[in-house]
Amino acid sequence: MQYLSTRGQISPIPFSQAVMMGLAEDGGLLLPRTIPRIGTDTFASWQKLSYAELAFEVMSRFVDDIPVSDLKDIINRSYATFTAKEVTPVVHLGDLHILELFHGPTLAFKDIALQFLGNIFEYLLSRDQGVLNILGATSGDTGSAAIYGVRGKERINIFILHPHQRVSPVQEKQMTTVLDANVFNIAIRGSFDDGQAIVKKIFNDLEFKAKYRLGAINSINWARVLAQVVYYVRSCLHVSAHEKDSSVDFAIPTGNFGDIFAGYIAKKMLPPGTIRQLVLATNDNDILARFVTKGDYSQATVKITSSPSMDIQAASNFERYLYYLLDSDPARTRELMEEFGKNGKIDLSGHHEQIRRDFVATAVSEQEVRETIAAFYQEHEYILDPHTAVGVKAAQKFKTVGVPMVCLATAHPAKFGAVVEEAIGKLPDVPLALAGIMEKPSRCELMDAEKGKIQAFVAEKSATAFNNG
């Protein structure tokens, strides 16, 4: 399988090179040349596979430059640490199916992709005798999941930017209490979008990127999306085992467009009608909801909410969908993304009919988040984290009688204890992974949100670790 850039100015590259490149060298995002199609018989034959076995079946269709035995080993190790046997269990509550994606090391859905990506990096670096400096920005959960995916691994340093005091206290501690020598946390004075913009600018400095061997662990890395496609397929198999011949709807809380884009890829892969509808749910930072409902993709001021992983105004993965929306036209994609970078907005109302065929969307207010957590707990004695509550509220709005609705539960509620306590009057139980975390020692650098300062820090620390190459 060859990979292309959404901006069309690099030659096709294999999977391994795409993983290591992260952001394409022309500033675009990497996508497979084609999306494999899964026939009805093949899909049915996957019904009894374990999660790791299914992951191999899905991923191997996009990966042809890693030996089968090695790929299987990477996948098996990636999911061996999850506390749930099913890895992503589905809980049936009322007329909704809750897909629990928080059974990994950091209790967030990002673990499912980042345990895999960390092991892929380690494998490729060992095979090719290389070194890597991972640079990423996080709005909450990506940072800790990325750190846990590569902590202590040889040949890898990781630098994670997070917005100072704009992630939950638990999210911050999950990152900053990891004291391995190859882990560097940077709190920036600014928003997630500021951090993400710095990371993209640094990656576009091709000389710096090459000299310091930068790699991406944000969802701009195709391997992240690929790993997330698996749990959509798994959910469809689960539902089809209980409700024969039924399409499935998904409700996805999203700020960076990565999780819902994985659903979009799954929909294209699976037999027609397997996935009927993708419900895009945002919090008060509603740029993606406005895009779907009006064709208006325009930035506004970032609002701080109880679901910080969605406090985003420039979605990393949007460009991948835009490329498909524009009939895989790289020149037009490049033109519009440059326009967005300059003006903070693009008008896609002319494509509104197609957008609405691909998604429906709604924005959920802070009051609705708390009301949803409270009502769902009262009815089912099940605690939602605020991100999942955004998705559940959207699911309730778009639920169609007779069509199963799967809601992605993206984080454990204990990561957002204060919000939960305010909604239901008590704190959620603290899982073992978080026991005593608030008292652990931390290490973090507080810095201005300036590209030059971040680059200087990366250069200093990577030179120390890798002796400048």
N, C-alpha and C positions, 0 to 999 in steps of 0.2 A: 504494500500500500504506500503510495506516494502522498506527500503533503504539500499543499500550496498555500500562499499567502492571500489574504483577502484583498491585498493591494497589488498583487500580481507582478511584483518586481524581483522575485527570487526564483531560481530554478527549483523544480520539484525535489523534495528531500525525503528520505525514509523516516520511519517512526523514531528511531533512536536519535537521529539528528534533530528532529522536531522537538523532542523532549528536552534535549540539551540547549537548543536555541531559545526556547520559551517564547518570547516575543520575536516575530519575524524581523529580519534585518532591514526590511523596508518600512518598518513601523506598523505593519499589519498583524493580524492574528492567523495562526495556522489552522488549516482544515484538511480533512482527507479529500483526495481527489474525487472519490465517490463514497456514497453511504451504502454499505452492504444491505441487501434485503433478505429478510428471514421468511421462509415459506411457512405455511400453516402446519405442515407435518413436522418440520424441524422445530418449530415453536412448541408444539405439543410434546415432542420427545424430551424437552428440557424440564418437564414438570417435576420430576423427582430428583433433580440434581441438587447437590449442596450449593451453598452460596459461592464457595470458591470454584466449584466445577462450572457453575453458570457464568461466573466472571471470566473464566478462561474461554468459554464458548463465545461470549460477546467480544472480549478484548482481542482474541486471536484473529478475528476478522479484520482488525485494524492494525495488527502488529505481525509483520512477516520477516523481521530481521533479528529476532531473538529466538533461539532454539526452543522448541516446544517444552522440553523438560525444564529449561531454565525459567521460562515464563510461568509454568505451573508452580514451580518452587517459590518464585517471587510473590505470586498471588496467594498461595497457601500461607506463607509467613505474614503477609499483610493483614490477614483476617484471623489469624490464630489468637491474637491478643484481645479480641472483642469478648465482652462478658455474656453476650447472648449467643446461644448456639446457632440461631438462624441469622445472626449478624444484624439483619434489619427486620425484626419481627413486626407483624401487623396485628394491631389490637382492634377488635370490633366494638364500637360504642355507639349505641343508637343506630342511626342510619349513616354513620360515617365509619371509615376505616382509617385508623391512625397508624401511619408508617413510622416506626420509631427508628430514628437514624442517629441516636445518641449513646450507643453502647460501646463506643471506642474509648481510647485512653483519655481523651479530653472532653468527652461527653457532648460532642457536637457532630453534625453530619460531615463536617470537613475531614474528620478522621478517615472516613471511608475512601476518600481520594488520596489523602496525604500520607497515610501509611503505605499505600501502593507506590506513590510517587517517590517517597523517601527510599524505598527499597529498589526502585528502578534506577534512581540516581546512583545509589551505592553499587549496584551491579555494573552499570555502564562505566563508572569511574574506575572500578577495579579491573574490568575487562580491558579498558583502553589506557590504564595507568595515568588517569587524569586527575585534576583537582577542580573544585567548584566553589564559588562564593554565591550562595543563594541570597537574593535580595527581594523583599516583598513588603507590601503594606497590608494592614489588616484593619477591619472595622470591628473586630472582636474575636471571632472564633478561628479564623484562618491562621492567625499568628501562633496560637498555642498548638493547634493541630500540626502545623508545619514544623514547629520546634520539636514536638514529640516524635515526628516522623524521621528526623535526622539527628537528634541529639546524640552526641558521643560517636557518631559515625566518622570513620576515617575519610580523609580527602575532601571533607565538606565543612565549610563555615556557613552560618546562617545569620542574616541581618534582617530584623523585622521592625518596621515602623508602625507605631500605633498612635492615634490622636490622644494627647495627654488629657487624662480625666474625662474622656468621652467613651470609654468602654466600662463595663461593669467591674466592680472591685474584684470579683472572682476571676473574670477574664484576664484582668491585668496580672493578678497573682499567678495564674496558670502559666503565663509567659515569663514573668520576671523572676520566678523562683526556680527556674531551670538554670543551674549554675555551671553546666558543662562548659568546658573551655571553648568549644566551637559555636557557642550561642551568644548573640549580641542583640539586646533589645534597645530600641531607640523610641522614646516618647517625643513626638514632635508637637510644637506649639501650633496647633491648627486642626483641621478636620481630616477625616479619612481621605476625602477627595484631594486634599493638598498632598498627602503622603503618596497616594496612587499616581498623581501627576508627576511627582519627583521621580518615582520609580520608573515610569515610562520614559521620562526625559533622559535618565541615566542609561537605560537600555538602548535608547536611540543614539547615544554617544558611542558609536561602534568601536572606536579606538580604545576607550576606557573598558567597554564590555569585553573586548578581546584580551586586553592586558590583564585584567583581573578575573577573567573567566567567570563571568556572571551567568547565573541561571535563575529561572523564574519558578516560583512555587505558587503564585497567585493563580486564579482561574484563567489567566491568559495562557497558561500551559495546557495544551490539548489533553495531556494525560489525566488532568483533573476532571475534565468533562467526560472523558471516556469511562473513568471509574464510576462516575455518577450515573451514567446510562444504565448500569447493571441493576441498580435497585428499582428503576422503573420497570424493567423487564421482569424482575423478581416479583414485584407487586402484581403485575398483570397475570402472571402464572398463579399466584396465590388466589387472586380473586376468581380467576377462571375455574379453579378447582372447586370453588364453593358456589359460584353462580355461572352456570354453563351458558355459552354463547352470548356473553354480555360484553359490551364495550365498557371501558373504564374512564372515568374523569379523574383528574388530579388537581389539587389545590396546592399551590407552591408559594410560600412567602419568599420574596426575593428582592434584593437591592442591587446586586451586581449582575443579574441576568444569567449567571452560570448554571444554577440549579434548574431553572426552567428551560434553559437552552439544552441541557442534557435530556430533558423530557421531550423536547422538540426533535432531537436526533433519534430518540427511542421510538417516537411516533412514526418517523420516516422509515425506520428499520423494520418494525414489526408488521405482521399482516394487516392489511387495510381494515380499519374499524376497531382494532384492538384498543388503541387510545383514542377516545372520542374528543375530549376537550381538555385544554390546559388552562387553568384558572390562575392568572397572575395576581398576586396579592402584595400590595405595598403598605407601608405605614404612612405617616404624614408627609414623608419625602416621596412624592407621588409622580416623579418624572416618568417612570415606566407605565404607570396606570394611565397617565394622560396620553402617552404615546399610543397605547392600545385603543383608548376610547375616542381620541380626537386626531391621532396622527401628529401630535405635537410633542416633539422631543426637544425640550428646552430646560436648561438648568435654572434652579432657583436657589435661594439660600438654604443651606443644610439646617434642618431642625433636629434638635437633640430629643430623642424619644426613649421609651423603655425597651425598645428593640434595636440596640445600637448597631448590630450587624447589617441593618438595612438603612442606616442613616447615610445615604449615598445619593449623589446627583449626577454622577458620570459612570455608567455601568460598564465594567471591563469587557463583558462578553457581548455587548450590544452589537458591536461591529460584525461579529460572526453571523448573527441573524440578518443584519442589514445586507450583507453580501448575498444571502439567499433571496432576500426580499427584492433585490435589484437584479434578479436572474443571473447571479454569479458574475456580475460585471465588475472587475477589480478597479478599473479606471473611475467609474462612477462612485464606487465605495470609497476610494481614496479621496475623491473630490468632496464628498459629503462629510467625511470624517475630518478633513482639514477645515471645512466650513464650520463644523461643530467646535473644533479646537479654537478657532478664531472668534466666533460669535456666541458660542454657548447654546446654539439652537440650530435645528434643521426642521424644515417643514416636510412631513411625509404624508400629508393628508391625501395626496393623490394615490397613495397605496393603501388607503384605509380599508378597502374591501378585502384585500388579501390579509392584512394584519388581523382583521376580525375573524377571518376563517381560521387563523392559526391560534388565536388567544381570545379570552375574555379577561376583564380586569376590574379591580376596584381598589380604592385606598381605604384603609381602616384607621380611624382616629384613636387617640390615646384613651379616650373614655370607652370606646368600643372594645379595646384590648382588655381593659380591666373588667368590663362587664362580661366579656366572653370567658375569661378565666374563671370568674365567680360562678357564672351560670353553668359552665361545663363541669365544674367541681361539684356543684350542688346536685346536678342531674346524674353524674356518673362516678363521683368520687375519684376523679382523674385530674391531675394537675397539669396544665399547659404552661409552657414558658411563653413569654410575650411574643416571640417570633411565631411560634406555632399557633398562638391565639389569632394572630393576623390571618394566617392561612385558614383556620377553622371558621372565622367570621366570613371570609370570602366564600368558603365552601358552602356554608349555610345559605348564602345569598344565591348561589348558582346551582344548588343541588336540584337535579332532575329526578323525579319519581321513577324508580325502576332501573336507574343507572348507578352503579356503585361509584362512590366518591372516596378517593384516597387522599388524605391530608398528610403532608410531610411534616413530621415533628422533628425540628431541626436542632434542638438543644434540650438538655436536661433542665428542668425548672429550678434545680438547686443553684444553677449558675446565675439566677436572677431572683434570689430569695426575697429581696426587699419589695419588688414589684408583686410577687406572688403573695407575700404576707399582707400587703395593702389590699389585694383583691379578695382573699379568702379568709383573712384573719389569723393565718398561721404560716410558719415557714415550712417548706417542703423538707422531707427527710434528706439528710446529707449523705451522698454515696461515699464509699470508701475512698475513691479517687480524690475527693475534695476535703477529706478529714484533716483538720488542722492547717489547711493551706494558708489561711490569713495570718498565721503566726510565723510562717517560714521566712527566712531571710531572702531578700530580693537583690537583683542587680539590673540597673537600667540607666541609660544615658538620656538626659533631657536636652533637646536641641531645637533650634529654630527650624522652621520648615523651609530650608534653603538647600537647593541642589548641591551647591559647592561644598557646604559643610558636611552633608551626608556622604558625598563622594570622598572627601578627605578622610572621614572616619573609616569608610570601607577600605580605602587604600592602606591606611595605617594598620588596621587590624588584619587584613588579609595578607599583607606583607609579613607581619609577625608570624602568622600561622604557616604560610606556604613559602616563606623566604623569597617572596616576589616572583614565584613561578618555579 
